[in-house]
């Protein structure tokens, strides 16, 4: 089973929220992502929530390429 330290990846206000709340949160809930970054992601890719970002095909493609490179 996968696990993650939410304090390391979420802004403090979101660290105690449930997973469904986090996935529905604006991308600025992620540590290091500003409100402006969120606005730019929405303008460029239609990404509004953490779930949208996780489902972004470009992010999935980049992860797949990085996994392939690591497997060599």
Steps between C-alpha positions, in 0.01 A plus 500: 500500500635843407531774759600863502590754768227758440689763701771490234272544199211715624469847641439483874129586467440188291713241683215382727233484228356179361627361171178594315532857632864517392424371151224761464727776633651767278852414382632773729434254786822330387811628675691732268209572265380859531155634425650660187648165395152355536354774284762434232435125507130567456559740212745267322351158567161543668643362825302619802549229763765264629309217328505692171877539528544128573292417194678745269617293205822700466594425861424129449710495183792668677476252789497208258808631318683554830410144611633361171825691542539377858443140392802504265 
